[in-house]
Amino acid sequence: MRCPNCAGAENRVLETRAINLGIRRRRQCQCGHRWATVEINADIVRDIWNFWQAALRPAKVKRANKRQAAQAKGLKAMSDL
């Protein structure tokens, strides 16, 4: 983990806490800069991904149906020529 302030590789973990998403770590670099990192649990990421895929699926189907209708209309117009 590199320091976002000085890009130094030497840092230490000040505290570690379990949070809903995973683990939160407070870090400090030798330059004195402090920052937090979050390690997200892979199961939560998968659950969020599945939720959004399910939420967006109706919109994708609607868009696909509109696209097919537009293509059919275009083909009909071409055949009328």
Secondary structure, 3 states (H helix, E strand, C coil): CCCCCCCCCCEEEEEEEECCCEEEEEEEECCCCEEEEEEECHHHHHHHHHHHHHHHHHHHHHHHHHHHHHHHHHHHHHHHC
